Structures are given as C-alpha cells and as structure tokens.
Amino acid sequence: MKTIREIVEPEIQQVEDSQLREVLFAAYVESSSSLAVIQNCLEEITSQAWPEPVMCQFFKNWRNPAVGAGSFCALTCRLFEEACECERDSVAQRELFFSAACIAEVSNEDMGLLGPNHGELYEELATAFCGSDKWKLQRYGLPMVTEYLTEAREYLERGKDMIYALMISLAEELYNHGEFTYIAPLFKKWYGRIPGLDVHTRNRYLRFIFEHVGGTESGHFAYMTQGLIHYCRACGVTPDWEALGQRNQEYIRETAISFDRLCATMKVSNEQAEVV
C-alpha cells in the first residue's frame, strides 16, 4: 500500500516549474513523521466498528466538503472584487479574472455544479456509518480537532494576504489528493466491519470517497497552482516557492496534530462507552 507521500509525488512531478517541484518534494520529505502520524491514525480509526457516539465524533470532525466549498467560493468572490477594482482591460485585471476562474473550479464539484453534490455524498456516507444523522449534532464537535482548519477557512474568507490564502489552499488540495487515495482501500475494509451495512450498497455509500480519488483532487491542485501564478502576475511579484513549501509543511503538521487529537478522543469515548 502506497504512503501519502508516494501518492502525491507523481502529481508534484507534473509541475512545470523546477524550483516549485523541488520545494514540494522537500516539503513532503520533511513532513515524513507527521505523515506517519496521519496514516497510523487513519488505519486505527478504520480498523474497527466504534459505538455510535464515537462514529459521530469522527464524521462530525473529519471533512464535510460543504464547509470547505463555501470558503473557496468566498475566496473566488474576493478575487473577482479585486479584479473589478483594477483598471478595465489591464493586465492586472485579466490575470485576476484568470486567478478567480481557476479557484472557482475547485468549488464547482463540491457544490454539485458539475456533478453530484459532494456535501450530500458526505452526508450519505456519514449517516450510513453512524446509523443515523446524529453526527450533525453540535455536541459531537471537537474544537481542538478542527481549530487549524477553521482558522484556515476563515483566512480564505477574510485574510488580508491573498497570496498566503492561495498558498494554504494549494497545500490543502495537494494533501487532499494523498489522503483520499490513501483511505480508499481502508474505507472499503471499514465498511465491511460495520454491522448492518449491506455489501451490495457499498459503492453507493462510499461514492464520496471514490469521487475524490483520481483526477479530482489532483486537478484541484493544478488549478490552485495556476490560480496562485496568475495572482502573482497581477501583483507583479515572483511567487515565493520557499514560502509555499513552508505552508505545505505547516498544513501537514497541523493535520497530523488534529488527527492525533481526534484519535485519542475517540479512544477515550470508546472506553467510556464500554464501561457504561
């Protein structure tokens, strides 16, 4: 089974800019320990059927795309607004419009504009694994698990440094490609461990996972890369690839911390459920 790093490396290899390729390769090498934490947590979480409250904790705090898509839509709107403030038909305006169009491609699929609504697919998946839609209840929310991602989403919507916002978004999309591809076989096995789930409907409920494997997330990464380049051209600056490498390491490190906290909380909740 390939590691997350082995999964993303072919996507990095397709990046045209040689300096950017080197920076991204280095970022994932430097993040080896964090990636190992993430992989271990994912394997442990999908290794058993947890009590309903514990399953609800996982799906409440994992990755509902409806939340992320809204942030990307906000980022797109901010880019369009910035373009409208530029001199009409100027190079800066054209580049900003191109940047906004690239970012819009990321949210199209999550919002269901070009196919199935990924938010609805996630709800089907979570509800099937939890046995009900109780996972939506706020009491299952774990702020210490979602803290970093919440801050990142808020920065996309209101952060002052647009280049920074684009960089953390790019880091997220490259990582997402690795995580979704890594968990696909784990979720197939996990599905078989959950009582009451019919094997004949497995592909239906796992469609959220399958929709993100292949060209979806890697395509998002490519769009984000172009969006960042167009924005830098509009500003007349050279992309700081070293800074982008740091954003990738930061995203992976914080994701590892989140998974570690989530996994630990699930185990404590599981022990408490067994006592009861």
N, C-alpha and C positions, 0 to 999 in steps of 0.2 A: 504494500500500500504506500503510495507516494505521500510525502510530507507536504505541508502547505508551501514551504519554500520551493520544493521540487515542482509543485503545481504552477506557481507564479513565474518561475524562471523562463519558460518558453514565451510568456507574454512580454516579459521585460526584454527578451532578446529581439522582439519585433520593433522596439522603439528605435526610431531613426537616429536620434541624437546620441552619439557615442558616450558623451560625458554623462548624460542622463541615465543611460543604460548602466554604466559603471556605478553611479551613485545608488541606483535602486538595487542592483545586485549586492552592493556592500551593505545597504540598509537591512536586507534580509539575512545576510550572514551575521551581522552584528546583533540581530534580534533572535538568534537561534534559541537562547534559553527561554525567552518569552514565548516563542512559537511552541516550544516543547510543553510549556505550562498549558497553553490553549489546547493543544492536541490531547494531552493527558486528561484535562477536564472534560472535553467532548467525549472521549472514549469512556470515561467513568459515568458520565451522565446518561449515555445511551446504552449502558451495559445492563440495565435492569428496569423493571416496571416499578415506578415510585408510587406512593399513595397520592390520591388526587390533589391534596393541598400542595404537595411538593411539585407535582407536574405543573400545577397552576403557577407556582413561583417561577419555574423555568420559562414558560411561554409568555408570562407577563413581562419578563425582563430580558428576553432574548432579542428579537429583532422584528417587530411589527413594521413592515415597509410603509404603511400609511403615514407613520410619523416622519420617517426619513424623506419620503416623497414630498411632503409639504415643505420641508426645509429647502429642498432642491428647487422647488417651484419659487420659493421666496428669493433664492439666490438668482434665479433666472430673471425675475421681475426687477431685482436691483440692477442687474446688468443692462436690461432694456432702459430703465430710467436713466442710468448713467449715459447710455448712448444718445438718448433724446436730448440731453443737456449739451451735447457736443455740437460743433459747427456742422450744419447739414452737408451730407455727402463728403465729409472729410475722411481722411484715412482712419483717424481715431474712431469715428462713428461706425465706419464699416467694420473695423476689427472688433468693436464692442458688440455689434449685432451678430457677428460670426461667433464670438465667445458665448453669447446668450443662447444662440441656436444649439451649440454643442452641449451646453449644460441642460437644455430642455430635453435633449434626447435621453438623458439619464432618468428623468422622472416620467417620461411617456409610458413606459412599460409598467412601472409601479402603480401609476394612476389608472391603468387599464385603457389607455387611449389607442394602443396598437395591438391589443390582445386581451387576455384575461387580466382582471384586476388583481395585482399581487397582494394587496391588502385583504381581499376576500379569500384568496387562496390560503393566506396565512391563518385566517380565522377558521377555515375548514380544517386545516392541519392541527391547530392548537385544540380546537373543540373535540376532534376525534381522539387525540392522545389523552386529553384530560377527562373525557367522558361527558363534559358539559361546557358551557361558555362562562363558567365561574372564574376562569383565568383572567377575565377582563376586569374583575373587581379590584378596586384600588388597594385593598388590604394585602394583596399579593405583591404590590410594588415594593421594590428594594432600592431606594435612592442611592445607597452606597455602591450598588452594582451599575446603575445607569448614569451615574454622575458625569463621567467624562463624555459619554456620547450625548447627553443632554446639553452639556456646555458647547460641544462641537456644533450641534444643531442650532443652538441659539446664536452662535457666531456666524453661521451661514446666513441667518436671518437679519442680524443687526450689527455684526462685527465691522469695525472701521477699515481694517486692512483687507481689501478684496483679494489680494494675491495670497494672503495667508488662508483665507476662506477657501479659495480654489485649491490650495495645496493640501489642506486636510481632507477635502472632498476627494481629490485624486488618490490620496493614500488609502482612504476608505474603500474606494472601488477596486483597487488592485488587491487589497487584503480580502475583500468580499469574494472575489473570484477564487482565491485559495481556500477560504473557509467552506464555501458551499460545495466545491468539488470534493473537499476532504470529507465532509459529513454525509454526502450522498449515500455511500455504502453503509455507514454507521446507522443512518436513519432507516434503511431497509431492514437491517437486523433488529433495530429497536422496535420497529412496527410489529415484528413477529413476536416480541416479548410482551406486548400489551394485551391483556385479556379483553376479549370482546371485539377486537378488530378483525374484520373479515379480510382474508388474504386476497379475495377477488376485487376488493375495492382499494387495495393498497396504492396503486398508481394514481387513483383519483385524489386521495388524501395527501400523497407525497408530491403532488404536482408543484406545490410551492418550491420544493427543493429542486425538482427536475428543471423547472423554468429558469433557475439561476445557474445551472450547470451548462458549460459550453461557451457560446459566444455572448451571452447576456452580460455578465459582469465584466468580462474581459473587454467587451465592446464599450461598456460604460467607462472603463479605464482609458481606452483610446480616445473617447470623446472628451473626457476630463483633461487629458494631456493637451489636446488641441485647443480646448477652451482656455487653458492657462496660457498657452503660447500666444493665442490671439489677444488675450487681455494684456499681456506684457508688451506686445507690439503696439497696442492702442496707447499704452502709457509711455512708450519709447524707452523701455528698460529691457535689459537682458535677464532672462529667467535665472534665478539663483538656485541652481540644481542642488547645491550643498544643503541649502535650507529645506528643499523638498525632501532630501534624504533624511534629514532630522525629523521632519513631520511624519515620515513613514515609520521610523523607529519609535517615535512618540505614540503613534496610533497603535502599533502592535504591542508596545509595553503596557499602555493603559487598557487595552483589550484583554491582555493576559491578567492584569490585576482584577478586572471586572469578572472574568470567568472564574478566577480563583475564589473570589468572594461569593459568587453565585453557587459554586460547587460546595463550598464549605457550609453555606446557609442551608442548602438542600439536604446535606447530610445530617445537620443538627435537627432540622424539621422532621426528617425521616426517623431519627432516633426517638424524638418526642412522640411521633405517631405510633411507634411500636410499643412504647410504654403505656400509652392510652389503650 
